[in-house]
Amino acid sequence: MKGWLIKVYQDISRDRFTLYFLDVSGSILKRELNYKPKLYLSGDPYLIKRIIYRNKEYIDDFYRDTWYIPPWYRVHRDIWVLTPADLETYYKMIKIFSGYHSIRLWNLFPSIKIHLLLDYNLSPFTLVDINNLEMLEDPLSIYYEYPSIRRIYIQLLDWYGDVYYPFKYPPKSFKVKFYKGPENFIEYYNSLGELIESVNNFRPHVIEAGYTEVFKYLSKSIDLRNYIKIDYSRSVLKPSEFPGFIELSRLSRVGLDEVSRYSIGKILTTIESIEALKLKYLIPDVRVDIENFKDVDRLTKIDRGGYVYTPSPGLYWNVAQCDFTSLYPSIIAKYNIGNESVNYIGCKRYIIAPESEHRICPDRRSIVSRAMELLVNRRILLKDLSRDRGDPILDARQRALKWILVASFGYLGYRNARFGKIEAYEAVTSYARDILLKAINIAEARGFRVVHALVDSIFVTREDASLSDYLLLCKEISEKTGFRMEIDFHYKWLYIPVNRSLKYVGSINRYFGVSYDNRLKVKGIELIRKDAPDIVKDFQMEVIDKLADAKDYSEFKFLTGESIKILDKYKSLIRNFRVDPTKLIVTKSIRKIRYGGVISKVIKALGTSKVNLVRYIMSVYGPIPVERWSERNVYDPEYYIKLIYASLESLPYSLFYKTSDFIKIFR
């Protein structure tokens, strides 16, 4: 019988692992396994033998085996391999051995479930023969099908939107989006009983929500253990990108219920660990490299991050944003950068990284470079296929890989990364700066003006340039640097606001523009910020929509003047109390233990013990949480007009109005 593994459940009390499969007919099948995980030990051999002897009735097997040891993985050592009699003993032995400083445990990461799947050669969402537990396809295959999964996405609602604290402020209604294969539909329910009945009738495999409190609230009435749960508050993916979870699950061998909760760094480390286990590289619990000493001059020279060009503020026409595809992971893969390859003292032949002068040994592929090569090549292929076919599933898969690759470079320098190293991180940034400077020089040599450059992107313009000219430039840069560059966006016009801190220079991370087919691209301004109220976003969107039609500078100037009427309209709406309260909600994420001012008052007024996010409306008497807002309350119009005024800094009015005139016009 054929099917797909969708979940692995570990039951310590029964000493069993239950594998859940979804067969081709859509039915759930179970297989139980009595799997016995192994412990890997090194250290004082006499102490290890003594502990084994004392607990021999709880150990099924023990033997010596040869593995490579970190950080360089050039030397192999004999270690002890133990097979405890059951799962309870496995965890008991870990506790015993961890109590001795002269003994070290290895390969505790990745989890037991992943060790089980590796030993049985299984992978989630890979087609298998359920009876014989044999995979019928390669988990790394680009082309694969996965089962038609029934999913529901549940929202708890009140007038203001999602209810984040349902036990204190119960929801007034429930919104459920049903997914069955490519089909989906939405239903609303006024009671929890109606919702439960609908869930039981639909029989979903997966229940999804935007935050953890939804599951806590539903668990009082629904046995959620029977479902795979996906909490999007812990994920970079969106519900529309669900196939991305399938992609990550296959590659990391982490079950769907867990891969959605794993951090990007943890998924990456799991993929790297699978590569390490294939080579019999011992996986440490903590980072084992030692950073070499650097004096102040050397630290200043090499610890500089990616290349950042400070742009001039203003309006630019016919601009192409050219991006390197996964530049930093590609550097890692191409130059074999990793913990065991950078500054290895036993290397006979090495490559010197620019600027940082770190020595990279090419004689053996590093774990990180192996993983990056797999992920980069896979993402590029999926990206090309999705673009050629217009397939949203392929696009979701490549986007999932994009997030892993985005995090991979930063994680290389993270202090707890098992396969990380700060010198490896520095080597990557030095290569990246060198490559981006080469790209800038090539563009300028071809008569292009570089408007902006940021980490792995350059913004270039030339008055007479066509799209073909920009494509040829990207091709030349790709060939001369050895790294793929593509046009990410072709702007009809691009506006870069003034830097808020350093006047007379442009903002590095705030800009927006419109393409020739009137598509909008926005970075950093209030329009896309989560903490800006919708009234501000609506205002900015209306202004930008107005400016989008401009075909040249004079039209842009004229439309900018015309857009002042939009400001007058919003001032009138606010001052005449004609704005819906939902448009006035200010949202703030809570990351610190203590807050002062407005946030402190909102948290106190909420009256809940644990607060991760607050939403409030500013009344004439101060901030009021949306959960406590009523029709009797009156919002403070001047507060919201000030927010509108503040958002003007991101818009191009300063191009045509002096500061003094600017104040008169807008106030």
N, C-alpha and C positions, 0 to 999 in steps of 0.2 A: 504494500500500500504506500502511495506517494503522499508527501505532505511537507510542511515547513515547520521547523522548530521555532516557537514564538516565545517560550519562557522556560526558565529553569528555577525550580523551587527547592530550597535546602531545608530539611527537617532534621534537626539534631536529635530530638527526642526519639525519633524512629530510625535514626541512622540511615536515612534514605534521601535520594535526590529524585524529584519528580520532574520529568521532561514533558512539557505541554506542546503538542503538535496540532496544527490546523491542516486537515486533509483537503484534497481537491474539491470535496463536496461542501466544505465550509464547516465541518464538524470538528469539535475539539477532542483529541485523543491524548491519553496519558501513558507514559512509560516510566516505571520506577527502576532506579539503579542503586546498587549498593557500592558506591564508589569510595575508595579509600585514598585520600590525598597523602602526598609525601611531605616530609620535612627534610630540609637541606641544612647541614650544620658544618661549621669549621671551628677550630679552636683547640683547646687542651684535650688531647686524645684520651688521656687517663680519666679525666673528669667525665667526658662524654660516655666512655665505656661504663663507668661506674653508675651513671644515671640510667643508661640503657639496661644494665643488669638489674637495678632496683625495680625497674618497671617492665621487665621482660614479658610478664603475662599480659601486658597491654599493648605489646608491639608485635605485629605480625612478621615483620622482616626488617633487616637492616644490612647495609653493605657499603663499600667504598666505591666512589665514582670520581671521574676526572672532569673538572669544569675549569673554564677560564675565569680569572678573578679581576675585579675592577681595581684601579680606574683605567688601566691601559689595555686590559684584556689581551696581553701578549704572553702571559705566564699562566700555565694551568696547574692546578693543585688537586690533590685527592681530598674529597670531602665525604662526610657521612650522609647517607640517605636512609631515612627511617619511614616505615609504613605503620602508623598507629592502627590499632584494631578497629576503632570506630571514630566517629566525628567528635564525640565528647572527649575522648582521649587525645585527639589531635589538638584541640584547643588547650587541654590541660598540659600537654607536653610543651606547647609554645610558652605557656606561663612559667613552667619549670625552667626551661633553658634560658628564657629571657632574664632570669634572676641571677645569671652568672656573667660577669664582665669578660671572662676568658672564653666565652662561647658566643659565636655569631650565627644568627639564623638568616638564611637567604631564600629568595624566591617566594616570599610571603605575598608579594604583589606580582602579577595580577591575582584576582580572587580565586578561591577554590573552584567556583563555577566555570571560570575560564580555563583553569587547568584541566577540569573534567572534559570540556569540549575539545581542547587540544589533544588530550589523550585518546578520545574517541573519534577524533577527526571530524567534528561537527561544527556547524556555524549557524547562528540564528538567521532565519529567512533565506536559507539555502536549501534547495530541493533535496529531500532525502528519501530513502527507503525506510519507512517507519519501523517495519518488522525487523530488519537487519541492521538498523542504525548505520546505513551507508550513505554518504553524500553522493548525489547524482549530478552535481555540477560543482565547478570551482567557485569558492567564495569570492575570488578576485575577478571573476568574469565581468566584463563590461555590460554584456547583454544578458539580462535575466528578468524573469517574471516573479512577482510575489503574489500571495493569495489575496482575494477580494476581502478586505478586512472591514468589518462593520465598526464604525467609530461614531461617538457622539461628543460634542463639545458643549459643556454646560456653563451657563452664566447665571449668577444670582443678581437680581436687579432691583433697583429702586428708581425714583425719578431722576437721580443724578448719575445713573449708570451702574457699574459693578459695585456690589456690596462686599467690602473687604473685611468687615468685622461682623459676620452674620449672627454670632451668638449674642452680641450686644445690640445690634441693630438688624433684626431679621429681614430677609428679602421680601419684597411685595409680589414679585413674579419671577418666573424662570424662563430663560431663553435657551433652546436646545437646537444645535445644528447637527443634523444626521448625515453621515457619510456612508454610502454603500457603493464601493467601486468608484467610478467616475461621477456618479450621481450624488447630489446633496440637496437637502431642503431644510427649512427652519420652522420650528413650532414654538409657541409661547404657552405657558401654563401659569395659572393663578394660585395653585396649591402644590405642596410637596407630594401629596398623594397622587395627583394627576401626573406629575413628573415620574414618580416611581412606576406607575402603571405603564407609561410610555416606554420607559427603559426596559421593563420586563418583556414587553411585546416585541421590541426591536431586537433584543438579545445582542447587544454590542460585544465585540471582543475588546475594544479599547474605550476608556472614558477619559476625556481630556478636559482641562480647565486652565484658566489663565493665572491661577495662584493657588497656593496650598490650602487656604481656608475653605475653599469649595469642597475639597475632599473630606476635610475634618467635619464640615457641616453635613455632608451627605452620608458619612459613615454612621451617623446616628440612626439612619433609616435604611441604608443599603449596605449589604455585605460586599465591600469593595475588593475583598481578597480574591474574588472570582474574576476580576477584570485586570487588564493591563492599564496602569494609570500614567498619564503624561501631564506633567505640570510645566506649562510654558513659561512660567516666571523664572524657571531655572535654566531655560534654554535660549539659545540665540536663534533658533528656528521658529517659524510661525506655523499655524495649523495648515496653511496652504502648502507648506514645504514638508509635509509628513514623510514623503518618500526619502527625504534626507536622513531621517532616523533609521530607515531600513538600510541605507547605504552605510551609515556609521556602525550599525549593529553587525552587519556582515563583516566589515573590515576589522572591527575590534573584538568581535565574538562576545560582546556584551549584550545581554537581553534587552529587548525594547523597553521594558519597564524601568531598567536601570540606566540605559544609555541616555534617556531623556533627562535624567537627574544628574548625570556625571558632568563635571566641569569640562570645558574644552581641553584644558591641560591634562586632565585625568584620562580622557579618551585618547589623546595623543600619546601619553605615556604607556597606555595599554597596548597600542599598536606597536610602539617601540619595543615593549617588553616581549611581545610575541616574536619579533625579529630576534631579540636577544636569546630567548629560549631555544630557538631553532639552531643557534650556533653554540649552545651550551655555555652562554655567558651568565654568570651569577648576577642576580638582580638584587641590589642592596635596598634596605629599607629607607636609607637616607642618602643624600648626596655624599660622595666620597672623594671628590677632587679637592685639591688645595690650591688656593689662588696665590700666584707668585707676587712677591713684593713689587710695588711700583712707587717711584718717587713722585712728587707733585707735578713736575714737568711732564713726565711720561703719562701720568694719569690724565692730565689736561689734554694731551695730544690724542690719546686713543679712546677716551671715554666720552665720546661726543654724540652718540646716537646717529640717526640718519641725516642725510643732507636736507637742509631747509633753506629755501631762498626767500628773502623778505621782499614781497612784491610792492610795487607802487600802487596806491589806491586809484581807482578810476574805472572808466568804462572802456572796454576793448571789443573790437569787432573781428569777426571771422577767426575765432580761436579754436584750436584743436587741443583737447586734453588727451595726451598720449601716456598710457600706463604700461609699465612692465608687468607681465603676467606672473604673479606669485614670485616676485623678485627675490625676497629674502630666503624662502625655502629653496628656490632654484640655486642660489649661491651655495647654500649648505650642501645640496646634492652634487653640484658640479665640482666643488672644490674639496669635497670629503671632509667637511667641518664637523667636529664632534668632540666629546669629552676625551676619547681615547686617541684622537689624531692630532690635536692641537698641542704644540710644545712637548711632544713625546721625546724624552732625552735620548732614547735608544735609536732614533731614526737616522738612517744613513743618507737618505735622499729626501729633501723636503721642498715645499713651496713656501715662499714668504709672502704673507698678506700685505697689501699696500698700507702705508702709514703706521699701522699697529706693529708691523714687523713680526707678528706671531708666526711661528713655523708650523706648517701643516704637513703631516706625514701621509703620503698617498699609498703606502704599501698595503694597507688593509682598510676596507670600507668601514666607516664608523656606523654605529647603530642608528644615530639620528639621520645621517645622510642616506642610509638605506630606506628608512621610513619616508623621508622627504622625496626621494626619487619615485617611490611607489605612488605617493599622494599627488605630487605635482603632475606626473605623466597622466595619471588617471583623471585628474581634474581638467587638464587641457583637452583631453579626448572627449570627455563628457560635455565640456563647454562648447566645443566645436560641433558636436552632434546635436546638442540642444538648439544651437543657433541655426543650423542647417535645416532641422526638422520642425522647429517651433514646438518642441515637446516639453510641456511643463514638468513632467516627471524627471526627465534628464536634467532640466534646469535646477530643480530642487536638489537633486543629488550633487551636482557640481557646486551649488551654493553651500551645502553642508561641508564639503571638502574645503571650500574657500575659508570658512570660519576656522577649521582646524589649522590650515596653513597660515592664516593671519596670526594665530596665537603661537605658532611653533617657534618663531624667532624670539619673541619675548620670553617664552618659557625656557629657552636655552640659557638665559641668564638668571632665571628664577632660583632663589637660594635652596628650594626644596626639590628641584627637578632631579630625578634619579640619573638622567643621562645628560645633565646640563653642565656648563662650565663657563665662567665669566669671560675667560680668554677666547673661548669659541664665539661667544656673543660679540666680543669686540672685533674679532676677525671678520665676522659677517658684516658688521656696520662699516668697517673700513673698505671692504669690497664694494658695498652698496654705494657709499659716497663716491668712490672712484668711478663706478659705472654710470651714475647719474651725471657726474661732471663730463664724462665722455659724451653722453647723449646731448648735453647742453652745447658742448663744443661742436658736435656734428651739426646740430640744428642751426647754430649761429653761422657756421661755415657755408651753409646753404641759403643764407640770407633771411632766416627766420629770426624773429624777436622772441626771446623767452620772457613771458609775462610772469610766470610763477613756476616754481618747482618744489615738490614736496615728497620726500622719502623715496617714492617709486614712480612719480608722475612728473611730467613736464607739460606746461601750458604754453603753446607756441602760436604765433600769428605772423602772417605776411599778407599785405594788402591784396596782392594778386593771386594768392594761393587758392587752389581748388581742393576738393576732397581728395582727388587723385594725388596731388602734390603732398598732402599730409600722409597718405598711405605709403607713398614712396619713401618719405622721410622715416616713417616707422620701420619700413623694411630695411633701410640702410642701417639704422641704429641697431636693429636686431642682428644683422649680419656682422657688424663691426664690434659689437659688445658680446655677442654670443648668448644674449638673453632676449626672449620674445617680447616685443613691444607692439601694442595695438592702440587704435583710436578708441578711447572710452566714450568721448562725447565731442561733437562738433558744434560749437556755440555760434549762433548768429551774433549774439552779443553776450559778454561776460562782465559782471560788475563785482569789483572787489572793494568792500567798505574800508574806511579808515580804522586802523588798530585802536581799540578803546584805551589802551594803556600808553602806547607810544604814538602820539599824533604825528601826522605827516608821513607815516609809513602805512602800508596796507596790512589788512588782517591776514594772518596765515591760514586760519582755519574757518573763515567765514567768507562765503562768496555764493553767487547764484547767477544763473544765465538761462538762455532759451536757445533751443536748436532751430534749424531752418524749417523744421516741420512743427514748430511750436511745442516741443517737449520741454519740460522744466527740470533743471537740476539745481538742487539747493544744498548748501553745506553750512551748518553752524548757526544760522539765524533763527529768530524766534519761531518762524513758520514751522520748523521741524523739531523744536525743543519740547520735551515732555512737560516742562514746568511752566510753559506759557499758556495762559487761558485762551480759549477758542476765539474770543472777541479780538485778541491781538493777531492770532493766526489768520482769521477771516479778513482783517484789515490788510495785512501784508499780502495775502493771496490776491485780493481784489486789485491792489496797486500793481503787483507784478503781472497779473493778467492784462491790465491796461497797457503796461509797457511792452508786453510780449509782441504786440503788433508792429512795433517800430522797425522800419527797414533801414534807417540811417540815423546819423547823429541828430539832425534837425528834427526828425520825427520823434526821436527819443526825448529831446528837450521839450517839445510841444506836449507830448503825452505826460511827461513828468509834471508840467504845470497843470494840466487837466486833472491829474490825480489828486490835486489838493482838494478837489470837491469830494473825493472819497473820504478824506480826513474829516472834512466838515460834516459829512453824513454820519460818520461814526461818533463824532463828538455830540451831535444832536441826539442820536439814538441813546447814548449813555446818559446824557444829562436829562433827558425826558423819560428815563426809566422804562425804555422800550426794549431792553435786552433780556432775553431769556436767561434765568439763573444758570442753566447748564453751560452757557457761554462764558461765565465769569469764574469758573472753578480754577483755582490755582493748585497744582499738584507738586508735592515735594517728597522725594524719597528720604527715608530716615536711615542714616548710616552711622551717626555719632551717638554716644550715650547721652550727652547733654546738649541741649539747644537753648538759646535765649530768644527774646523778642517774640515775634509772631508765631514761630513754630512751637515754642514752649507753651504759649497760650492755647494753641490748637490741640496739642497733645493732651494737655490738662483737661480741656473741655470734652475730648473724646471719651475719657473715662475708661479706657481699656489698658490692660497691663502690658501688652506687647504690641508695639506700633512699628510697622515697616514702611508705611506710606501715609501721608496725610493729604487731604483735599479740603480746601476752605474757600469761602467767599468773604471778601472784605466788606463788612457792614459799616454803617456810620458810627457804630460803637466799638468796632474792632473786628478781628477775624472770627468767623464762626465755621466750625466743621460742617461739611455738606450734610452729614448724618443728622445734624441738629438744626439745619436751616428750615424755616417755615415761611409761609406767605406773609406773616406779620413782620418779618425782617425786611430791612431796606438796605440795599447795597450802597457803597460809597462811590459816587460817580467820579470824584476827583482822583481817587486811587487808580481807577481803570484808565482814565484819560492820561495819567502820568505814565502808565505802562505803554499806552499807545505812543506817547511822545518818545519814550525811551527806545521803542522799536524803530523810530525814524532813523536812528544812527545806522541801521543796517540797510537802509534804502538810499537811492542815489540823489536825494535832494541837495546834498552839499556840493554836487557838481555845478549847480546852477544858481545857488543862493548863498550869499555871504552869511556869516554867523549872526550878525545883527539883524539882517533882513529875515533870516530863517526864524529867529525868535518872534519877530513881529507877526509873521505870516501864520505861524502855527499856534501861537498863543493868543 
